[in-house]
Amino acid sequence: MRLVAVLAASLMLLYAPLARAADTPADTTWSASFDSPARFWALRLRPGQDLRVELGRFARAKKLQAAFVASCAGSCTRTAIRYANQPGASVREGHFEIVSLTGTLAADGMHVHASFADSTGATFGGHLMDGSIVYTTAEIVIGEISGAEFGRETDPTYGWKELAVRRR
């Protein structure tokens, strides 16, 4: 029992500076960093629904302020992806597994990336655009950071609107 207490105290001493740093003002490494509880929703999209459109609809309906895609498994018959530094979506028709869906969601916007695999296992992915249509299902878990708010601000580096994280 004493060994457990010693180990616990040692870990607290080791990690205490990190815990305090999480609540300090932003530095040059991160734009914001703090801990907060989260809540989660599980939803299933049905055949014919648009993956990105429904994510936005869900975020608006729940008035999400700092949400993220925690998990997604499913399939699409049509994908719409914008590849890096390209002006528009690249569309593919067929049967594709959703192998990854990740990103941030708020009632006023989102930034989501997706990866898909075709029937041979070849994968492709990029920025999810409107037009990725669910084939059989899309089983999605969405989390929200309770004490945060996401916004978009123009970053002078490239001129794009990028994530701004604030306390609620």
C-alpha positions as CSV (number, residue, x, y, z in Angstrom):
1,M,0.0,0.0,0.0
2,R,2.9,2.4,0.9
3,L,4.5,1.7,-2.5
4,V,1.3,2.7,-4.3
5,A,1.1,5.9,-2.3
6,V,4.8,6.7,-3.1
7,L,4.2,6.0,-6.8
8,A,1.0,8.2,-6.8
9,A,2.8,11.1,-5.2
10,S,5.7,10.7,-7.6
11,L,3.3,10.8,-10.6
12,M,1.5,13.9,-9.2
13,L,4.9,15.7,-8.8
14,L,5.9,14.7,-12.4
15,Y,2.6,15.7,-14.0
16,A,1.5,18.6,-11.9
17,P,3.4,21.1,-14.1
18,L,1.7,19.7,-17.2
19,A,-1.8,20.0,-15.6
20,R,-1.1,23.6,-14.6
21,A,0.3,24.4,-18.1
22,A,-3.0,23.3,-19.6
23,D,-4.8,26.3,-18.0
24,T,-2.1,28.9,-18.8
25,P,-2.6,31.4,-21.6
26,A,-1.7,30.3,-25.1
27,D,1.9,30.2,-26.1
28,T,3.6,29.8,-29.5
29,T,3.1,26.1,-29.5
30,W,-0.8,25.9,-29.3
31,S,-3.5,28.4,-30.0
32,A,-5.4,27.3,-26.9
33,S,-5.1,24.5,-24.4
34,F,-7.3,23.7,-21.4
35,D,-9.1,20.7,-20.0
36,S,-12.9,20.4,-19.9
37,P,-15.5,17.6,-19.6
38,A,-17.1,16.3,-22.8
39,R,-20.4,14.8,-23.7
40,F,-21.2,12.4,-26.6
41,W,-23.9,11.5,-29.1
42,A,-24.3,8.5,-31.3
43,L,-26.2,8.7,-34.5
44,R,-26.8,6.7,-37.6
45,L,-27.3,8.1,-41.0
46,R,-29.4,6.2,-43.5
47,P,-29.0,5.4,-47.2
48,G,-29.2,8.4,-49.4
49,Q,-28.3,11.0,-46.8
50,D,-25.4,13.4,-47.4
51,L,-22.6,12.8,-44.9
52,R,-21.4,16.5,-44.6
53,V,-24.9,18.0,-44.9
54,E,-26.2,15.8,-42.0
55,L,-23.2,16.6,-39.8
56,G,-23.9,20.3,-40.2
57,R,-27.6,19.8,-39.6
58,F,-26.9,17.8,-36.4
59,A,-24.4,20.5,-35.2
60,R,-27.0,23.2,-35.7
61,A,-29.9,21.2,-34.2
62,K,-27.9,20.5,-31.0
63,K,-26.4,24.0,-31.0
64,L,-22.9,22.5,-30.8
65,Q,-20.1,25.0,-29.9
66,A,-17.0,22.8,-29.7
67,A,-17.7,19.4,-31.2
68,F,-15.6,16.8,-32.9
69,V,-16.1,13.5,-34.8
70,A,-14.9,10.8,-32.4
71,S,-15.7,7.8,-34.6
72,C,-17.4,6.8,-37.9
73,A,-18.0,3.5,-39.7
74,G,-20.1,3.1,-42.8
75,S,-20.2,3.3,-46.6
76,C,-21.0,5.6,-49.4
77,T,-22.1,5.3,-53.1
78,R,-20.7,8.7,-54.0
79,T,-17.8,10.6,-52.5
80,A,-17.0,14.3,-52.8
81,I,-13.5,15.1,-51.5
82,R,-11.4,18.3,-52.1
83,Y,-7.7,17.3,-52.3
84,A,-5.0,19.5,-50.8
85,N,-4.6,22.9,-52.5
86,Q,-7.3,22.2,-55.1
87,P,-10.2,24.5,-55.9
88,G,-13.1,22.1,-56.0
89,A,-14.3,18.6,-55.1
90,S,-13.3,15.4,-56.8
91,V,-16.3,13.1,-57.1
92,R,-16.3,9.3,-57.4
93,E,-19.2,6.9,-57.9
94,G,-19.2,3.3,-56.7
95,H,-19.2,1.5,-53.4
96,F,-16.8,2.8,-50.8
97,E,-16.1,2.0,-47.1
98,I,-15.7,5.0,-44.8
99,V,-12.4,4.2,-43.2
100,S,-11.9,7.5,-41.4
101,L,-13.9,10.6,-40.6
102,T,-12.3,13.3,-38.4
103,G,-12.7,17.0,-37.7
104,T,-14.2,19.8,-35.8
105,L,-17.9,20.9,-35.8
106,A,-19.8,23.9,-34.5
107,A,-23.2,25.3,-35.2
108,D,-21.7,27.9,-37.5
109,G,-19.3,25.7,-39.4
110,M,-17.0,22.7,-39.6
111,H,-13.7,21.3,-40.9
112,V,-13.9,17.6,-41.6
113,H,-11.6,15.2,-43.5
114,A,-12.6,11.8,-44.7
115,S,-10.9,8.7,-46.0
116,F,-12.6,6.1,-48.2
117,A,-11.6,2.6,-49.5
118,D,-12.8,1.1,-52.7
119,S,-13.5,-2.6,-53.4
120,T,-9.8,-3.3,-53.8
121,G,-8.8,-1.6,-50.6
122,A,-7.2,1.4,-52.3
123,T,-7.8,4.5,-50.1
124,F,-8.2,8.1,-50.9
125,G,-9.2,11.1,-48.7
126,G,-9.2,14.8,-48.1
127,H,-11.5,17.6,-47.2
128,L,-15.1,16.3,-47.0
129,M,-17.4,18.3,-49.3
130,D,-21.2,18.2,-49.8
131,G,-22.1,15.2,-52.0
132,S,-20.8,12.1,-50.1
133,I,-23.9,10.0,-50.1
134,V,-24.5,7.2,-47.6
135,Y,-24.8,3.7,-49.1
136,T,-26.0,1.4,-46.2
137,T,-25.1,3.3,-43.0
138,A,-22.9,5.8,-41.4
139,E,-22.6,5.1,-37.6
140,I,-21.1,8.2,-36.1
141,V,-20.1,9.2,-32.6
142,I,-19.8,13.0,-32.0
143,G,-18.3,14.5,-28.8
144,E,-18.4,18.1,-27.6
145,I,-16.0,19.8,-25.2
146,S,-18.4,21.3,-22.7
147,G,-16.2,24.3,-21.6
148,A,-15.0,25.4,-25.0
149,E,-16.3,27.3,-28.1
150,F,-14.9,26.9,-31.6
151,G,-14.8,29.8,-34.0
152,R,-13.0,30.6,-37.3
153,E,-10.5,33.4,-37.6
154,T,-8.4,34.4,-40.5
155,D,-4.8,33.2,-40.0
156,P,-2.3,35.7,-41.5
157,T,0.1,32.8,-42.4
158,Y,-2.0,31.8,-45.5
159,G,-5.2,33.8,-45.2
160,W,-7.5,30.9,-44.5
161,K,-10.1,30.9,-41.7
162,E,-8.7,28.6,-39.1
163,L,-9.8,27.2,-35.8
164,A,-9.9,29.5,-32.8
165,V,-10.6,27.9,-29.4
166,R,-12.0,29.8,-26.5
167,R,-13.4,29.1,-23.1
168,R,-17.2,29.3,-22.8
